[in-house]
Amino acid sequence: METEENLRSTRIVFGVHCLKIRHKGMYVSYEPDPDPAVYNELFDSGSYWCAQTQTSFGPDGQPVRPDICQGGRTCCAL
């Protein structure tokens, strides 16, 4: 069962990003390297989807990405 407690991600910040945004890293148990140069990618190659639509587009027809799935979006659930 998906709950806020078990779907943690360094890429998704609760209270900033929509609670419906998902990416495959949320379903893998791992410890990120504390060195940002090792852990952080130079570009975001992750795939994101909306838990409501189960697609890479939100209910408003716009793409699902952390930079746009935030409070100003009409379908966003903070």
Residue frames as qw, qx, qy, qz and C-alpha x, y, z in Angstrom:
[[0.000, 0.889, 0.458, 0.000, 0.00, 0.00, 0.00],
 [0.399, 0.448, -0.026, 0.800, 1.34, 3.42, -0.91],
 [0.369, -0.854, -0.323, 0.175, 1.62, 5.84, 1.96],
 [0.146, 0.948, -0.181, 0.218, 3.47, 9.09, 2.35],
 [0.577, -0.688, 0.441, -0.001, 5.79, 7.43, 4.87],
 [0.778, -0.124, 0.557, 0.261, 7.04, 4.66, 2.57],
 [0.616, 0.635, 0.292, 0.364, 7.29, 6.66, -0.67],
 [0.313, -0.841, 0.107, 0.428, 10.29, 8.82, 0.09],
 [0.716, 0.491, 0.193, 0.456, 12.50, 10.43, -2.51],
 [0.411, -0.452, 0.012, 0.792, 15.29, 12.97, -2.56],
 [0.148, 0.172, 0.500, 0.836, 13.78, 14.33, -5.80],
 [0.320, -0.614, -0.525, -0.495, 10.25, 14.86, -4.49],
 [0.119, 0.065, -0.539, 0.832, 9.68, 17.19, -1.54],
 [0.190, -0.620, -0.761, -0.028, 6.37, 16.80, 0.29],
 [0.138, -0.782, -0.312, 0.521, 4.69, 20.17, 0.69],
 [0.003, -0.567, 0.371, 0.735, 6.34, 21.47, -2.50],
 [0.207, 0.142, -0.799, -0.546, 5.59, 18.80, -5.10],
 [0.739, -0.106, -0.190, -0.638, 2.24, 17.18, -5.80],
 [0.563, -0.301, 0.714, -0.286, 1.54, 14.11, -3.64],
 [0.877, 0.328, 0.270, -0.223, 0.45, 12.23, -6.78],
 [0.460, 0.735, -0.490, -0.091, 3.83, 12.39, -8.56],
 [0.902, -0.266, 0.336, 0.046, 5.73, 9.08, -8.71],
 [0.452, 0.685, -0.561, -0.108, 9.02, 7.78, -10.07],
 [0.898, 0.026, -0.440, -0.005, 10.59, 4.33, -9.99],
 [0.350, 0.372, -0.604, 0.612, 13.21, 5.32, -7.40],
 [0.492, -0.393, 0.276, -0.726, 10.41, 5.64, -4.83],
 [0.945, -0.100, -0.044, -0.310, 9.91, 1.86, -4.95],
 [0.786, 0.276, -0.439, 0.338, 13.55, 0.88, -4.40],
 [0.638, -0.765, -0.007, 0.080, 15.15, 0.68, -0.99],
 [0.723, 0.319, -0.133, 0.598, 18.60, 2.31, -1.00],
 [0.408, -0.764, -0.116, 0.487, 20.78, 4.79, 0.84],
 [0.470, 0.859, 0.007, 0.204, 21.86, 7.78, -1.27],
 [0.697, 0.081, -0.185, 0.688, 25.57, 8.60, -1.29],
 [0.267, -0.824, -0.285, 0.411, 26.12, 11.59, 1.03],
 [0.308, -0.349, 0.337, 0.819, 28.51, 13.14, -1.51],
 [0.494, 0.676, 0.256, -0.482, 26.32, 15.26, -3.86],
 [0.223, 0.630, -0.579, -0.467, 28.90, 14.95, -6.64],
 [0.056, -0.112, 0.985, 0.119, 28.44, 11.17, -6.61],
 [0.275, 0.399, 0.818, -0.311, 24.70, 10.97, -5.94],
 [0.373, 0.717, 0.222, -0.545, 23.23, 13.81, -8.01],
 [0.646, 0.348, 0.522, 0.435, 23.06, 13.38, -11.75],
 [0.182, -0.189, 0.199, 0.944, 24.04, 16.23, -14.03],
 [0.428, -0.042, -0.330, -0.840, 20.61, 15.93, -15.66],
 [0.589, 0.001, 0.606, -0.534, 17.38, 14.33, -14.55],
 [0.305, 0.180, -0.811, -0.466, 16.90, 11.12, -16.51],
 [0.228, 0.144, 0.871, -0.412, 14.06, 9.85, -14.33],
 [0.244, -0.329, -0.688, -0.598, 10.64, 8.88, -15.57],
 [0.189, 0.094, 0.546, -0.811, 7.71, 10.38, -13.70],
 [0.249, -0.374, -0.752, -0.482, 4.00, 9.55, -13.71],
 [0.408, -0.308, 0.183, -0.840, 0.83, 10.68, -12.00],
 [0.095, 0.033, 0.951, -0.291, -0.70, 8.27, -9.48],
 [0.495, 0.402, 0.400, -0.658, -4.17, 9.52, -10.45],
 [0.657, 0.562, -0.191, -0.465, -3.92, 9.10, -14.23],
 [0.837, -0.173, 0.491, 0.167, -1.26, 6.34, -14.19],
 [0.693, 0.593, 0.182, 0.367, 0.39, 8.06, -17.16],
 [0.535, -0.091, -0.036, 0.839, 3.13, 10.61, -17.75],
 [0.071, -0.414, -0.213, -0.882, 0.45, 13.30, -18.05],
 [0.078, 0.154, 0.660, -0.731, -1.59, 14.76, -15.22],
 [0.242, 0.598, 0.744, -0.171, -5.39, 15.20, -15.17],
 [0.173, 0.823, 0.057, -0.539, -4.89, 18.63, -16.78],
 [0.802, 0.575, 0.128, 0.097, -3.13, 17.07, -19.80],
 [0.133, 0.891, -0.420, 0.114, 0.27, 18.56, -18.92],
 [0.704, 0.276, -0.615, 0.225, 3.47, 16.49, -18.44],
 [0.758, -0.648, -0.070, -0.003, 4.42, 15.12, -15.03],
 [0.619, 0.368, -0.332, 0.610, 7.75, 16.53, -13.81],
 [0.492, -0.509, -0.457, 0.539, 8.93, 17.82, -10.42],
 [0.222, -0.101, 0.034, 0.969, 9.56, 21.30, -11.81],
 [0.299, -0.195, -0.325, -0.876, 5.91, 21.76, -12.87],
 [0.587, -0.441, -0.660, -0.161, 3.96, 19.44, -10.51],
 [0.263, -0.066, -0.498, 0.824, 3.76, 22.05, -7.77],
 [0.047, 0.482, 0.619, -0.618, 1.21, 24.23, -5.99],
 [0.238, 0.422, -0.111, -0.868, 0.28, 26.49, -8.89],
 [0.221, 0.025, -0.838, -0.498, -1.05, 23.62, -10.98],
 [0.611, -0.202, -0.038, -0.764, -4.83, 23.11, -10.82],
 [0.888, -0.100, -0.404, -0.194, -4.61, 19.33, -10.30],
 [0.369, 0.391, -0.669, 0.513, -1.85, 19.52, -7.66],
 [0.736, -0.590, -0.279, -0.179, -2.54, 17.90, -4.29],
 [0.215, 0.539, -0.586, 0.566, -0.24, 19.21, -1.60]]
